[in-house]
């Protein structure tokens, strides 16, 4: 996937944009300079802020009400970036369903939903006019994870045997899990972490879990292929610690992604100290099978070392805009992904510790 500057694209989506808060300004709107998107109009209940942002991004019109914008503008798609309601419930199901029923392809920020009922609502919106929905599970598009996916599905890796992923998230105790406000932080963190695994290794068919007193969780995941994995949710880790770590084990090979950006490929066939000598005195092996390490070079002012690219924000919006322009559905972060993730989420909240939980 290649990015250009916005003015270099010949064909662009004519899009509306709902929500001009901090998340939009930090993580979403700056991406538009690299995507084939023409922002035609903005909508926000905060008129002063919305007008300022609309002017900043060159939109022709601003509306204090999103329904007025969708009714009056001729658009191909709409981007929606808003916070949860006062109970911590995502607002996207209602907003996205409305936009989809108006005949607009829709991109929403994460988390797009908080329950299977929300997924049903979104699905109803999609099928009403045959339009497509994508959620911004941006880590699905992070370059380090995309390269890891390429490696682990390559022939030299020998197939995936097992994996482990660490990500900071704390599961509240069972007695408060019906409180959407208390569950909101865990919902957002869990879906981002699991989205990476969904992109790399696909859908699990069941799991078991254990929870610590502080809310840390170990999920043991099983897959129909026989592959096994662990999602280690570490909400009690140090705030100064790197956020995440992934390791996938193949047949004599490993791939490790540290902090979402540093990728190490331990290739098959190598050995420490390997040489022509009978008893090597150095731990350095042969170059042909030595580990390969990639990490961004933060010195030059290139596209690829910008945070928006490293985290996957650009990749998410590029997939949506390019797929819609090609009249194709988004492949990742789509309604099918949302359905599977919410099944796992609801099964986790309702399931008992130390017991096997089947998904289907």
PELINUR-V627638 format. One record per pair of residues at least 24 apart in sequence whose C-alpha atoms are under 10 Angstrom apart, sorted by the first residue. I is the first residue (numbers start at 1). J is the second residue. Records with the same first field share a line. If there is no record, write none. Layout:
I->J + J
This chain:
1->315 + 318 + 319 + 322
2->34 + 35 + 315 + 318
3->33 + 34 + 35 + 36 + 303 + 304 + 309 + 314 + 315 + 318
4->33 + 34 + 35 + 36 + 303
5->31 + 32 + 33 + 34 + 35 + 36
6->31 + 32 + 33 + 34 + 35 + 36 + 37 + 38
7->33 + 34 + 35 + 36 + 37 + 38
8->34 + 35 + 36
9->34 + 35 + 36 + 37
10->36
11->36 + 37 + 38 + 322 + 325
12->36 + 37 + 38 + 39 + 76 + 321 + 322 + 324 + 325
13->37 + 38 + 39 + 40 + 75 + 76 + 77 + 78 + 321 + 322 + 324 + 325
14->38 + 39 + 40 + 41 + 73 + 74 + 75 + 76 + 77 + 78 + 321
15->39 + 40 + 41 + 42 + 59 + 73 + 74 + 75 + 76 + 77 + 78 + 79 + 104 + 105 + 106 + 321
16->40 + 41 + 42 + 43 + 59 + 61 + 62 + 66 + 69 + 70 + 73 + 74 + 75 + 76 + 77 + 78 + 79 + 80 + 104 + 106
17->41 + 42 + 43 + 44 + 54 + 59 + 62 + 66 + 69 + 70 + 77 + 78 + 79 + 80 + 81 + 107
18->42 + 43 + 44 + 45 + 50 + 63 + 64 + 65 + 66 + 69 + 70 + 78 + 79 + 80 + 81 + 82 + 95 + 108
19->43 + 44 + 45 + 46 + 49 + 50 + 53 + 66 + 79 + 80 + 81 + 82 + 83
20->44 + 45 + 46 + 47 + 49 + 50 + 51 + 52 + 53 + 54 + 80 + 81 + 82
21->46 + 49 + 50 + 53 + 81 + 82 + 83
22->81 + 82 + 83
23->81 + 82 + 83 + 109
24->53 + 79 + 80 + 81 + 82 + 109
25->53 + 81
26->308
27->109 + 307 + 308 + 311 + 313 + 314
28->79 + 80 + 81 + 109 + 136 + 308 + 313 + 314 + 316 + 317
29->53 + 57 + 79 + 81
30->57 + 308 + 313 + 314
31->308 + 309 + 313 + 314 + 315 + 316 + 317 + 318
32->57 + 314 + 317 + 318
33->57 + 314
34->303 + 314 + 315 + 317 + 318
35->314 + 315 + 317 + 318 + 319 + 320 + 321 + 322
36->317 + 318 + 320 + 321 + 322 + 325
37->76 + 77 + 317 + 318 + 321 + 322 + 325
38->75
39->75 + 77 + 78 + 79
40->69 + 73 + 74 + 75 + 78
41->66 + 69 + 70 + 73 + 74 + 75 + 78
42->66 + 69 + 70 + 78 + 79
43->67 + 68 + 69 + 70 + 80
44->82
66->95 + 98 + 99
67->95 + 98 + 99 + 102
70->98 + 99 + 102 + 103 + 104
71->99 + 102
74->104
75->102 + 103 + 104 + 105
76->103 + 104 + 105 + 106 + 321 + 324 + 325
77->103 + 104 + 105 + 106 + 107 + 131 + 132 + 133 + 320 + 321 + 324
78->104 + 105 + 106 + 107 + 108 + 133
79->104 + 105 + 106 + 107 + 108 + 109 + 134 + 135 + 317
80->106 + 107 + 108 + 109 + 112 + 135
81->107 + 108 + 109 + 110 + 112 + 136
82->108 + 109 + 110
83->109 + 110 + 111
84->111 + 112 + 181 + 184
85->180 + 181
86->180 + 181
87->179 + 180 + 181 + 182 + 183 + 184
88->114 + 179 + 180 + 181 + 182 + 183 + 184 + 185
89->113 + 114 + 115 + 179 + 180 + 181 + 183 + 184 + 187
90->114 + 115 + 118 + 180 + 184 + 188
91->118
92->118 + 122 + 135
93->117 + 118 + 119 + 120 + 121 + 122 + 123 + 125
94->118 + 121 + 122 + 125
95->122
96->121 + 122 + 125 + 126 + 133
97->121 + 122 + 123 + 124 + 125 + 126 + 127 + 128 + 133
98->122 + 125 + 126
99->125 + 126 + 131
100->124 + 125 + 126 + 127 + 128 + 129 + 130 + 131 + 132 + 133
101->125 + 126 + 127 + 128 + 129 + 130 + 131
102->128 + 129 + 131
103->128 + 129 + 130 + 131 + 132
104->129 + 130 + 131 + 132 + 133
105->129 + 130 + 131 + 132 + 133 + 134 + 320 + 321 + 324 + 329
106->131 + 132 + 133 + 134 + 135 + 320 + 324
107->132 + 133 + 134 + 135 + 136 + 316 + 317 + 320 + 321 + 330 + 333 + 334
108->133 + 134 + 135 + 136 + 137
109->134 + 135 + 136 + 137 + 138
110->134 + 135 + 136 + 137 + 138 + 187 + 188 + 189 + 191 + 192 + 333
111->135 + 136 + 137 + 184 + 185 + 187 + 188 + 189 + 190 + 191 + 192 + 338
112->136 + 137 + 188 + 191 + 333 + 335 + 338
113->187 + 188 + 191 + 338 + 339 + 341 + 342
114->180 + 183 + 184 + 187 + 188 + 191 + 338 + 342 + 345 + 346
115->187 + 338 + 339 + 341 + 342 + 343 + 345 + 346
116->338 + 339 + 340 + 341 + 342 + 343 + 345 + 346
117->339 + 342
118->338 + 339 + 342
119->335 + 336 + 338 + 339 + 340 + 342 + 343
120->335 + 339
122->335 + 338
123->335 + 336 + 339
126->335
131->324 + 329
132->320 + 323 + 324 + 327 + 328 + 329 + 330 + 334 + 335
133->320 + 324 + 329 + 330 + 333 + 334 + 335 + 336
134->316 + 317 + 319 + 320 + 329 + 330 + 331 + 332 + 333 + 334 + 335 + 336 + 337 + 338
135->316 + 317 + 320 + 330 + 332 + 333 + 334 + 335 + 337 + 338
136->192 + 312 + 313 + 315 + 316 + 317 + 320 + 332 + 333 + 334
137->188 + 191 + 192 + 193 + 194 + 195 + 196 + 199 + 312 + 313 + 316 + 332 + 333 + 334 + 337 + 338
138->192 + 195 + 196 + 308 + 309 + 310 + 311 + 312 + 313 + 314 + 315 + 316 + 317 + 332 + 333
139->192 + 193 + 194 + 195 + 196 + 197 + 199 + 260 + 310 + 311 + 312 + 313 + 315 + 316
140->192 + 193 + 194 + 195 + 196 + 197 + 198 + 199 + 200 + 311 + 312 + 313 + 315 + 316 + 332 + 333
141->196 + 199 + 309 + 310 + 311 + 312 + 313 + 314 + 315 + 316 + 317 + 318 + 319 + 332 + 333
142->196 + 260 + 261 + 307 + 308 + 309 + 310 + 311 + 312 + 313 + 314 + 315 + 316
143->260 + 261 + 262 + 263 + 304 + 309 + 310 + 311 + 312 + 315
144->256 + 257 + 258 + 259 + 260 + 261 + 262 + 263 + 264 + 294 + 295 + 296 + 310 + 311 + 312
145->196 + 197 + 199 + 200 + 246 + 256 + 257 + 260 + 261 + 262 + 263 + 310 + 311 + 312
146->196 + 199 + 200 + 312
147->200 + 255 + 257 + 263 + 265 + 294
148->200 + 246 + 247 + 248 + 254 + 255 + 256 + 257 + 263 + 264 + 265
149->196 + 197 + 199 + 200 + 201 + 248 + 255
150->200
151->248 + 250 + 253 + 254 + 255 + 265 + 267
152->200 + 201 + 248 + 249 + 250 + 253 + 254 + 255 + 265
153->200 + 201 + 250
156->250 + 251 + 252 + 253 + 267 + 268 + 269
157->248 + 249 + 250 + 251 + 252 + 253 + 254 + 255 + 265 + 266 + 267 + 268
158->249 + 250 + 251 + 252 + 253 + 268
159->225 + 227 + 249 + 250 + 251 + 252 + 253
160->201 + 225 + 226 + 227 + 228 + 229 + 248 + 249 + 250 + 251 + 253 + 254
161->225 + 226 + 227 + 228 + 229 + 248 + 249 + 250 + 251 + 252 + 253 + 254
162->201 + 221 + 222 + 223 + 226 + 227 + 228 + 229 + 230 + 247 + 248 + 249 + 250 + 251 + 254
163->197 + 201 + 221 + 227 + 228 + 229 + 230 + 231 + 246 + 247 + 248 + 249 + 250 + 254 + 255 + 256
164->197 + 219 + 220 + 221 + 228 + 229 + 230 + 231 + 232 + 245 + 246 + 247 + 248 + 249 + 256
165->193 + 194 + 196 + 197 + 218 + 219 + 229 + 230 + 231 + 232 + 233 + 244 + 245 + 246 + 247 + 248 + 256 + 257
166->193 + 218 + 230 + 231 + 232 + 233 + 234 + 235 + 242 + 243 + 244 + 245 + 246 + 247 + 258 + 259
167->192 + 193 + 194 + 216 + 231 + 232 + 233 + 234 + 235 + 237 + 242 + 243 + 244 + 245 + 246 + 259
168->193 + 216 + 217 + 232 + 233 + 234 + 235 + 236 + 237 + 238 + 239 + 241 + 242 + 243 + 244
169->193 + 215 + 216 + 217 + 232 + 233 + 234 + 235 + 236 + 237
170->211 + 212 + 214 + 215 + 216 + 217 + 233 + 234 + 235 + 236 + 237
171->211 + 212 + 213 + 214 + 215 + 216 + 217 + 233 + 234 + 235 + 348 + 349
172->211 + 213 + 214 + 215 + 216 + 349
173->211 + 212 + 213 + 214 + 215 + 349
174->349 + 350 + 351 + 352
177->349 + 350
178->349 + 350
183->349
186->233 + 235
187->342 + 345
189->233 + 235
190->231 + 233 + 341 + 345
191->338 + 341 + 342 + 344 + 345
192->341
193->231 + 232 + 233 + 244
194->231 + 341 + 344 + 345
195->332 + 333 + 337 + 338 + 340 + 341
196->246
197->229 + 231 + 246
198->332 + 333 + 337 + 340 + 341
199->332 + 333 + 337
200->248
201->227 + 229 + 248
202->337 + 340
203->337 + 340 + 341 + 344 + 359
204->228 + 229 + 340 + 341 + 344 + 358 + 359 + 360
205->344 + 357 + 358 + 359 + 360
206->344 + 347 + 356 + 357 + 358 + 359 + 360
207->344 + 347 + 348 + 351 + 354 + 355 + 356 + 357 + 358 + 359
208->348 + 351 + 352 + 353 + 354 + 355 + 356 + 357 + 358
209->348 + 351 + 352 + 353 + 354 + 355 + 356 + 357
210->352 + 353 + 354 + 355
211->353 + 354
212->236
219->348 + 353 + 354
220->356
221->356 + 357
222->358
253->291
254->291
255->291 + 292 + 293
256->293
257->293 + 294 + 295
258->295
260->295 + 310 + 311 + 312
261->294 + 295 + 296 + 305 + 310 + 311
262->293 + 294 + 295 + 296
263->292 + 293 + 294 + 295 + 296
264->291 + 292 + 293 + 294 + 295
265->290 + 291 + 292 + 293 + 294
266->290 + 291 + 292 + 293
267->291 + 292
